[in-house]
Amino acid sequence: MTNSDGTSAPLTPHRLEALHTAVVADHVPNALVRQVVRESWERSLRLRLDPDARLTTVELPAEELRAYRDAHPLAVVLPTIHRLLIRHTFDSGLIVAVGDQAGRLLWIDGDRALRSKAEQMLFVEGANWSEAAVGTSAPGTAIAVGQAVQIHGAEHFNRIVHPWSCSAVPVHDPGTGSILGVIDITGGQDAVAPNTLPLIQAAVAAVEAELHFRRLDDADRAITSTAVTIGFDRAPPVPPTDPETRDRVIRSPNSPTEHPGDRRHAPPGGPQRLLSVLGRESGRLESGGRTWELSPRHAEILTLLSWHRDGLSADHLTRLLYDGETSTVTLRSEMVRLRRVLEEIDPQLVPLSRPYRLTVPLELDALRVLAFLERGAHRVALGAYTGHLLPTSQAPGIRDIGDEVATLLRECILSDGSVETVLDYAHTDDAAYDVDVWRTALRLLPPRSPKRAVVVARIERIEAQLAATSPQLFAP
């Protein structure tokens, strides 16, 4: 009953209301109140906040809010937050809020009906929900204490928030350790369910990892810029746009850039680049804040070059790309078309040849999944896995990569995943008819879990379908 980690609520709603009145209104200390809540109430009282006050103003008006959040460090990781948290809350009775380091809400999304209801207490974008503004709340208190917090009903300092519950986790700068902002899930009891806080923590880990990777890329570009500046008395020569001529110039022993694969010789600066191919029939390329749709063949080539960072010979790339007997002439024709496309999108992404390779980093969403798995973040990896890699592709190399990612994800989840992660995985297209996955979920579920009946019924249905299609497998 006296846990101080902010993750459980041992008291009934009625008892919490009584304790709130005693401590907040009558200033009578009570040890039954969780430490994280009690200390937050004390801070709120010292600030002379009114527990019955209503928020009446938005601190960041619309125009100011747009400019401020566009420049905020968390803006670049908002797609990750959406993929891992927000998209799962629509019509779920939950909303996700992302706030800044001062507790001001910058983005809110999720269940539309609940968002409308939350507006009545001014839980809206631009409002300040720090402890200094509203007293105890998950986003404000998480920032105040610098750690994950769950606030149940009447544990909120302000009475208008008592019908609500929320869980929040601060986001830290991976370089300095300072708080950049906070991610919060608000709603009813589901917002403080046992699996909610770990879910947010996993998403925050993914966000902080992405910020770290981006910082390394920025540092690398800064080093590149310095190296190029030092290496030339004047601006470095621009390589010819013709691929073959450009390769000969780069390979020249008198050229300052005689190692074409060395990232130090890439042009300084440049945009962040991401190739998304999971669950997509074609590729989506993001560069410099803009997005382009690639043809399936061009997506296949860039995927293979992103996966094989050291480059591929024309013969090897041909074997990976084409199913059957195809000459390298066909590949070279396709590479000419790809280079023309990339010259318009991002000239730095134009591949070199002999071997074919990329000279600037192109992040692949499939590699992100593997990175999360390596760190043991199975739930985050599953959230980042939006489907089989280019599922309609017939390219042998693409099928091999897709199968490798899917197999590693399956093995990691089945061997080390929590029951909730296994169940989430079971509902994906990859595992919907995988009886071993459903059996693993059944084994992990507690004996009295109400979910067992659904899982058992699903196993029986899969086995019946297998028996109907392959009766010899079930023959006595």
N, C-alpha and C positions, 0 to 999 in steps of 0.2 A: 503493500500500500504506500510505501514511501520511496518508490523509485525516483531518481533524480535525473534520469537521462531524457525525459520528455517524450517517452515512447509509449506510455500506457495510461489508461484512465480507470483506476480501480473504484471510483466513487460513482454512484448513480446520479443521473441528471438532477433529481430533486435535492440530493445531498449537496451536490456542487453549488446549486443555487443558494442553499442555506449558508454554505461556507463563504460564498462570494459576498453575501449580505453582511455576514459577521466580520469578515476581514476588511472588505473594501469600504462598506458604509459605516460600520461600528468600530473599525480599527482594532479588532480583537484578534491577535495572532492565533493561528491554528496549525498544528503540525501535520494534520491530515492532508493539507494542501501540498501537492507535489512541490519540491524545492524549486524547480525551474519556473513554475507558475508563481509560487509565493514571492520569490525574489523579483519577478517581473511586476507583480502587483505593487510591491514596495517601491520599485522605481517609478511606477506610474503615479503612486500617491505622492511621492516626493516632488514630482513635476506638477502637482495640484491639478491633475486631469479630472474631469467630471465624467463619472461612469455612465451618466445618462445623456451626455452631449451627443449631438448628431453632427457628422461632417457636413459642411455646407459649401465648401469651395474645392475646386480642383486646382492643385498647385501648378501643374503644367498644362496650359491651354493648348488647343489642338495644333496651332502652327508651331509653337515652341516645342511641343511634345514631339512632333515629327522630326524636326531638326535635331533635337537632343538624342532621340533614340537611334536615329540613323548613324550618329557619330559614336554611340556607346559601344564598348568592346563586345557586349553580348549580341549585338546585331548580326555579326558574322556567323554565329552558331545557332541562330534561331531556326534554320532548317533542321538541325539535329534535334533540337528540343521538340519541334513539331513532329518529327518522325518517331521519336521515342516516347513522347508523352501526349501531346495535344491531340493527335489524330485518333487516339484510343478513347478520348473523353466525350466525343460527340454523342449526344443522346444517352449518356451514361450517368447523368446526375452529378457530374463533376466539372470543374473548370480549372484551367491552369493559368497562373499568373507569373509573369517574369518581372521582377523589380530591380531597381538599381541599388547601389550601395547605401543610399540614404533612405531606402524603403519606399520610394515612389514607384508605383506600378506603371510599367512601360508597355507591356503587351498582355492582353487577356483573351483567352479563347477557350473553346470547349462547348459544353451543353448550352445551346442557345436559350432555352427556357430558364435555365439557372442563371445565366449571365444577366438576363433581364431582371430576375428577382434580386440579384446581388446589387444591381444598380440602385436599388432603394436604400441601401446603406452606403452608397457612394463607393462601392468596390468597383472602381472604373479606372480605365487608363488615365494616367496623369494625377491620380489621387495619391496622397502621402499616407502610407500605412505603417510608418515607423512607430516604435514605442512612444516616442516623444509626441506623436500626433494622436494616436488612438489607444495607447496603452498596449496591453498584452494581446498579441495575435501571432500566428505562426510566422508570417514573413518578417514582421518587425522584431519579434523576439529572437528568431534565428539569426538575424543580423546583429542584435545586441549581444548575444552570447557566443556568436561565431560557430554555431554547430546546429545539427538537425534538431527540429522541434516539432512536436505535435500538440495542438491545443484543441481540447474537447469542449464544445458547448459553453457552459458557464465559466470555464476557465478563462475566457476572454474577459478583459477588464471592462470593456464597454458592453452594456446590457443589450444594445441593439444587435450585437453579433452573437448572442447566446444561442440562437437557433442553428448556428453554423459550427462546423468543425473544419480543421485545416492542418496540413502537414507542409513543412517548408525546410529547404536545405540551402545554405548559403553557397555561392560560387566564389571560389578563391582564384586570384591571379596565380598561375602556375610558376611565375618567376619570382614575385615578391611575397606571395602568401597573403596579401591584402584582399579584402572582400570586394568583389566586382559587382555583386548583385545577389539575387535570391530567386529560387524557383519554388512555387507554392502550388499545392492542390487544395481546393476549397470545395465544400459540399456538405453532405450529411455525414452519417457514420462511415460510409465507404471512404471518405477522405482521411479517416484515421484508422482504417483497417490495418492489420498487421503487415500486409505486403505493400502498403502504399509508400511508407517511408523508404524501404529498400529500393523500390522502383525509382523514386526521385533521386536517391543517392547514386544509383547506377547511371541515371541520365546525367547527373552533375559530373560524375567521373568521366563520362564520354565527352561532355562539354569542355571540361578542364584539359583533357587529353588533346582535343582538337585545338584549343587555344595554344597549348604547348607546341604542337606540331606547326601551327601557323607562325609562332614566334621563332622557331628554328629556321623556317623558310625565310622569314624576314631577315634574320641574322645572316643567313647564307647569302642572300641578295646583297646585303650591305658589304660583306666581305668581297663578293664578286665585283661590286662597284669600285671598291678601294683598289682591288688588284688590277682592274682594267685601267683605272686612272694612273696608278703608279707605273704600269707596264708600257704606256705610250706617252710620248711627248705631246701628242695631239690626239684628237678623238680617234678611237680604233677604227680600222677600215671595216666597211660593211660588206659582208660576204655576198658574192653574186647570188641572185635568186635562182638561177638555173642549177638544178641539183647536182649534175655531174661536174660542172665547172666549179661549183662551190666546194665540192669534196676535194677536187684537185688543189684548190687554193689552200684549204685547211690542211691537207696532207703535205704541202710543200715544206721541205726541211728548213727553209728560210722564213717560214711563217711563224709569228708569235703564238699561233693557236694550232700547233702541230698535233695535239691530242684532242680529237674532236669529241670524245666521250667525257672529257673533264668538265664538270659543271662550272668550274672557275672561269671558263672562257665563254660562258653564255652571256648574252647581252645583259647589262645591269638592270636591276629592277624587274618589273613585270607583274602580271596579275596572278592571283591564286587560280589553280586549274583543277577541275574535278571532272572525271568521266563516270557517269552513272549508267550501268548496264544491267543491274540486278532487276529481274522482273520486267524487263523492257524488251520489246522486239527490235528497237533501234536504240542508238546511244544518245545521251543528253550530255553536252559538253558545256561546262561553266567556266568562264574565263573573264577576269576583270569585271565581275558583277553582272555579266550578261550571259544569256543561255542560248544555245543553238541545238537543233535536232540534227543528228547525223544519220546518214543512210546506214542500213544494217551492215553492209560490207565495210564502210569506213569505220564503223564502231568496232567491228571485229579486228581490223588491223590495229587500231589504236589500243584496243584491249590487249592484244598479243604483245605489242611493243611496251606497254606499261607493265605487263607481267614479267616479260623477259628484259630486264633493265639493261643487260649487257649487250643487247642487240641480237639480230637474227640475220643469217645469210639469206640471199634471195631464194636458194633452194629450200632452206629450212622453213622460211616463212610461207613459201608456196605449199609445202606439205601440210603445214598447220592450218592453212586457210582454205584449201580446196579439197573437196572430197572426190578423189579419183585422179586420173592422169591429166595434169594441166601443166603447161610449160611456164617458165618464168616470164615469158613475154606477156602473158595475161596479167601476171602480178605487176609487172612494170607499168603496164597501161593503167591499172587501177591506182598505182602509187602516184602517177602523174595527176590523175583526177583528184586524189586526196590532197596532194600538195597545193593544187589550185584552190581547193576549198579552205584549207588551213591558212593560206596566204591572206585570205579575206578575213578570217576569224582572229587568228593569232599567229603571226609569222614565226614566232619563236618555237611553235609546236611543229613546224614543218620537219618531217623526219630526214635525217641524213641516210646515206646508203653505204654499202660495202663495209660493215653490215648495216642493215636498216636499223635505226635506233633513234630515240628521242634524246635531245641534249638539255632539256629542261624538265623539271619534275611534273608529272601528270598523275595526280592521285586517282586511284581506282576504288570505287565503292566496295568492290569485293575484297580488296586488301584491307580496308577498314574493318570488315567483319572478322578477318583472320587476326588482326591486331587486338581486337576486343577479346577474342577467344584466348589468345596467348596470355592476356592479363587476367583471365578467369571471369571476365564480365559477360557471362553467358546471356543474361537477360538483355543487356545492351546490344550484344552481337545479334541476337534474334530480332531485336527492334530495327537494327540496321539492315537486316537481310530482308529485302522486299520481294524476293522471288528468285527463281533460278536464273543464272546469268545468260542473257540473250537466248531465251528458251526456244526460239524457232530456228536458231542457227544450225546449220549442218556442217560448219567448219570443224574438222577434227580437233584442232587445238583449242577452240572455244568450248567444245563439249567436254574436253578433258579438264579445263579450268573450272567450268561450271560444276562438274561432278566432284572435283576435289574440294571446292568450297562447301558444297552441299553435304558431302560425306563428313568433312571435319566438323561442320556445325552439328550434324546429327550425332556423331560420336561424342563430342564434348557435352552436349545437352543430356544425352542418355547416361553418360558416366558420372557427370558432376553437377548437372542442373537440378534446381529445386523443383518441387512438384508443380508449382505455378508455372515455371518456365517450361517444363515438359508439357503441361497442358496447353500452354500457348502455342508451343511448337506443333503439337498434335493437330491443331486447328489450321495450320498452314497448308497450302496446296501440296507441298512436298511430303507431308506426313499424314494427310487426311485419311489415307487407306493403308498406312504402315501399322500393322497390327502389333509389332514389337514396341512401337512408341506408346500405343495405348495401353499395352500390358505394363510397361514401365510406369506409366502414370497411375495405373491401378495399384501397383505394388507400393508406390510412394504415398498414396493417399491414406490419411488416418482411417482406422476401421469404421468409424461412425460418420465419416464425411458424407454429406448429401450428394456430393458429386460422383460417388462411386456407382450409383445406379445408372447415370448417364454414360459413364465410361464402359461399364459392363455391357450396356445395350449397344454401344458403338462397336465393341469387340465382337459381339455376337453377329451384328449385321455384316461386318467385314468378313468374318469367317463364313457366313452363309453365302456371300457373294463369291468368295473364293471357291467354295465347294460347288457352286453352280457353274462356274467357268472352268474349273479344273477338278472335276470329280475324282480323278485318279489319285490326287494328292490326299484325299480324305477317305479313300477306300480302305476297308478293314484288312 
